[in-house]
Structure formats: structure tokens, C-alpha cells
Amino acid sequence: MFVAEDADVSAEATVGDGTKVWNLAQVREGATIGRDCIIGRGAYIGSGVAVGDGCKIQNHALVYEPAVLEDGVFIGPAVVLTNDTYPRAVNPDGTLKSAADWHPVGVTVRTGASIGARAVCVAPLTVGAWATVAAGAVVTKDVPDFALVAGVPARRIAWVGRAGVPLASDGDDWVCPQTGERYRERGDALEIIA
């Protein structure tokens, strides 16, 4: 494990072997970071956030609790994973909100998924396995496995394979031009054909 001298990693956080935490990053108490991850400059990992193995969280990304990132997730520069559905600084009576005045909700990012630069995921939602969220997208609902979503609000514009490359249609199937893997639609979902 490597932690830059000016990074702020809580003594109550768990950071796995081979993980690198770069300059000005903050990893809060109770956060769990897996093995062989990269936490970029100025990134924020909130209290109790769970990050799997082999994840890359790029510079200035904000991952608020109670987010869960499974193995192999990519979080691009300046991505925001929110945790408050109805944010307010004060209660209706004007008193400052405290932790007891709201219940955080999280974003779950499944295995191998990627979220592009400056995208915002508005909790609660799940980004499916191997899905891709385009740069600048605003995600307000669940993203299916292997979906490529873009826009504000984000909508599915294509299917992608595990290599991240858009799939090509081949009759009833979808084929990855890079790996040759074949996929088939089942309803609104996509599955790898064994």
C-alpha cells in the first residue's frame, strides 16, 4: 500500500495491499478499499463506503456514503455519487440539519462498470455490471448490465461488452468487435451467450 504524504486516510479505514492513495485524497473512517486500487488526487471516499479490488477512482471524484463499488470499477475524474435524495441545509423550521435529520441513500456500481468524467449519479440507484456511463451524464435511474447510457437525464444509447466497446448487431445476437464475445437481449437486459 502507498499513501501520499498529504493524503488524509483515517486510521479507522481499511486499505488493501497494492492500493495507492494519491495527493490530497481523503478516505474517511469506516471506508473499506480493496487490493490494487488507485485513489486519485483530491478524491473523496466517504464514511463506510465499500470499494472492491482493482478499482480506479480518478482525480477529484466524490464517492459519498453509503456507496458500494464492486471489483474492477472505474470512476472517472470529477464524478459525483450522491447520497441525499432531497438535499437541504436546514429543516423547515430553519434549524441546521444534522446527521439525525436525514437518511443517506447510496449508489451501487457493479463489477467492471465505468462512469465517465464529470458524470453525476443521483442516489439511490444501481449501475449494472460492465455498463458504461458516458462523460457528463446525469444518471437518475438504474442502468442495466452492459448498457451504455448518455445524456441528461441518461438514457441507454447502445450495448457494450466487457471490453467497453459498443457491440455490433448480428441477427438476434450482439457481438463485441474487439473480443468476439456474443450477447443476446432478454427483455430489457443483455446476457453473455456461453
C-alpha positions as CSV (number, residue, x, y, z in Angstrom):
1,M,0.0,0.0,0.0
2,F,1.2,3.5,-0.8
3,V,-0.4,6.7,0.8
4,A,0.9,10.1,-0.3
5,E,2.2,12.2,2.5
6,D,-0.6,14.8,2.1
7,A,-3.4,12.3,1.7
8,D,-5.9,12.0,4.6
9,V,-6.6,8.4,5.3
10,S,-8.5,7.7,8.6
11,A,-6.9,5.2,11.0
12,E,-10.4,3.6,11.0
13,A,-10.4,3.0,7.3
14,T,-9.2,-0.3,5.7
15,V,-6.9,-0.1,2.7
16,G,-5.9,-3.2,0.8
17,D,-2.4,-4.4,-0.3
18,G,-1.2,-2.8,-3.5
19,T,-3.6,0.2,-3.3
20,K,-2.3,3.7,-4.0
21,V,-3.9,6.8,-2.4
22,W,-2.6,9.9,-4.1
23,N,-2.1,13.5,-3.0
24,L,-4.9,15.4,-1.2
25,A,-7.3,12.4,-1.4
26,Q,-9.4,11.8,1.7
27,V,-10.6,8.3,2.9
28,R,-13.0,8.6,5.8
29,E,-13.5,6.4,8.8
30,G,-15.1,3.0,8.2
31,A,-14.3,3.1,4.5
32,T,-13.0,-0.2,3.0
33,I,-10.8,0.0,0.0
34,G,-9.8,-3.4,-1.7
35,R,-6.5,-4.5,-3.1
36,D,-4.7,-3.0,-6.1
37,C,-6.9,0.1,-6.3
38,I,-5.9,3.7,-7.3
39,I,-7.5,6.6,-5.5
40,G,-6.6,9.7,-7.4
41,R,-5.5,13.2,-6.3
42,G,-8.2,15.0,-4.4
43,A,-10.7,12.1,-4.5
44,Y,-13.1,11.8,-1.5
45,I,-14.2,8.4,-0.2
46,G,-17.0,8.8,2.4
47,S,-17.5,7.1,5.8
48,G,-18.4,3.4,5.3
49,V,-18.0,3.4,1.5
50,A,-17.1,-0.1,0.3
51,V,-14.7,-0.3,-2.7
52,G,-13.8,-3.7,-4.2
53,D,-10.5,-4.9,-5.6
54,G,-8.9,-3.4,-8.7
55,C,-10.9,-0.2,-8.8
56,K,-9.7,3.1,-10.2
57,I,-11.2,6.3,-8.7
58,Q,-9.8,9.2,-10.6
59,N,-8.9,12.8,-9.5
60,H,-11.4,14.8,-7.7
61,A,-14.2,12.1,-7.7
62,L,-16.6,12.3,-4.8
63,V,-17.9,9.0,-3.6
64,Y,-20.4,9.6,-0.8
65,E,-21.5,7.0,1.7
66,P,-23.2,4.5,1.6
67,A,-21.8,3.8,-1.9
68,V,-20.7,0.3,-2.9
69,L,-18.3,-0.2,-5.7
70,E,-17.7,-3.9,-6.7
71,D,-14.5,-5.2,-8.2
72,G,-12.9,-3.6,-11.3
73,V,-15.0,-0.4,-11.2
74,F,-13.7,2.8,-13.0
75,I,-14.8,6.2,-11.6
76,G,-13.7,9.0,-13.9
77,P,-12.4,12.4,-13.0
78,A,-14.8,14.7,-11.0
79,V,-17.6,12.0,-10.9
80,V,-20.1,12.5,-8.1
81,L,-22.0,9.7,-6.5
82,T,-24.7,11.4,-4.4
83,N,-26.3,10.3,-1.2
84,D,-29.3,12.6,-0.4
85,T,-32.5,12.4,-2.5
86,Y,-34.0,15.6,-1.1
87,P,-31.0,17.8,0.0
88,R,-31.5,20.7,2.3
89,A,-29.1,22.6,4.6
90,V,-31.8,23.4,7.1
91,N,-35.0,21.9,8.4
92,P,-38.4,23.6,7.6
93,D,-38.1,25.4,11.0
94,G,-34.8,26.9,9.9
95,T,-32.6,24.8,12.2
96,L,-29.4,23.4,10.7
97,K,-29.8,19.8,9.6
98,S,-27.7,17.2,11.5
99,A,-26.9,13.6,10.7
100,A,-30.1,12.6,12.6
101,D,-32.3,14.7,10.2
102,W,-31.7,12.6,7.1
103,H,-31.1,9.0,5.9
104,P,-28.3,8.6,3.3
105,V,-29.0,6.5,0.3
106,G,-26.3,5.2,-1.9
107,V,-25.2,4.3,-5.4
108,T,-24.1,0.8,-6.1
109,V,-21.7,0.2,-9.0
110,R,-21.5,-3.4,-10.1
111,T,-18.4,-5.3,-11.3
112,G,-16.5,-3.9,-14.2
113,A,-18.7,-0.9,-14.8
114,S,-17.3,2.5,-15.8
115,I,-18.5,6.0,-15.1
116,G,-17.1,8.8,-17.3
117,A,-15.7,12.1,-16.3
118,R,-18.0,14.6,-14.6
119,A,-21.0,12.3,-14.6
120,V,-23.4,12.5,-11.7
121,C,-25.2,9.5,-10.3
122,V,-28.2,10.6,-8.2
123,A,-28.9,8.1,-5.4
124,P,-30.5,5.7,-4.9
125,L,-29.6,3.7,-8.0
126,T,-27.5,0.8,-9.3
127,V,-25.1,0.9,-12.3
128,G,-25.1,-2.6,-13.7
129,A,-22.1,-4.9,-14.3
130,W,-19.9,-3.9,-17.2
131,A,-22.2,-0.9,-18.0
132,T,-20.7,2.4,-19.1
133,V,-22.0,5.9,-18.1
134,A,-20.8,8.5,-20.6
135,A,-18.9,11.6,-19.6
136,G,-21.2,14.3,-18.3
137,A,-24.3,12.1,-18.0
138,V,-26.8,12.6,-15.2
139,V,-28.0,9.2,-14.1
140,T,-31.3,9.2,-12.2
141,K,-32.4,5.6,-12.6
142,D,-30.9,2.1,-12.6
143,V,-28.6,1.2,-15.5
144,P,-28.8,-2.3,-16.9
145,D,-25.8,-4.6,-17.2
146,F,-23.8,-3.9,-20.4
147,A,-25.8,-0.7,-21.1
148,L,-24.1,2.5,-22.5
149,V,-26.0,5.5,-21.2
150,A,-25.6,9.1,-22.0
151,G,-27.3,12.5,-21.7
152,V,-29.3,14.5,-19.2
153,P,-31.1,12.5,-17.9
154,A,-29.1,9.5,-19.0
155,R,-30.7,7.0,-21.4
156,R,-29.4,3.8,-23.0
157,I,-28.0,4.6,-26.4
158,A,-26.2,1.3,-27.1
159,W,-24.9,-2.0,-25.6
160,V,-21.3,-2.5,-24.6
161,G,-19.3,-5.7,-23.9
162,R,-16.8,-6.4,-21.1
163,A,-14.1,-4.6,-23.2
164,G,-16.2,-1.4,-23.1
165,V,-16.6,-1.3,-26.9
166,P,-20.1,-0.8,-28.4
167,L,-21.5,-4.1,-29.6
168,A,-22.4,-4.8,-33.3
169,S,-25.7,-6.4,-34.2
170,D,-25.5,-9.8,-35.7
171,G,-29.1,-11.2,-36.3
172,D,-30.5,-12.0,-32.9
173,D,-27.2,-11.5,-31.2
174,W,-24.8,-8.7,-30.4
175,V,-21.0,-9.2,-30.9
176,C,-18.0,-7.4,-29.4
177,P,-15.8,-6.3,-32.3
178,Q,-12.7,-6.5,-30.0
179,T,-13.2,-9.8,-28.2
180,G,-15.7,-11.7,-30.3
181,E,-17.9,-12.3,-27.3
182,R,-21.5,-12.8,-28.1
183,Y,-24.5,-11.4,-26.3
184,R,-28.3,-11.8,-26.5
185,E,-31.1,-9.5,-25.4
186,R,-33.6,-10.9,-22.9
187,G,-36.3,-8.3,-22.4
188,D,-34.6,-5.1,-21.4
189,A,-31.4,-6.9,-20.4
190,L,-28.3,-8.3,-22.2
191,E,-26.6,-11.6,-21.3
192,I,-23.4,-13.2,-22.5
193,I,-24.0,-16.3,-24.5
194,A,-22.0,-19.2,-23.1
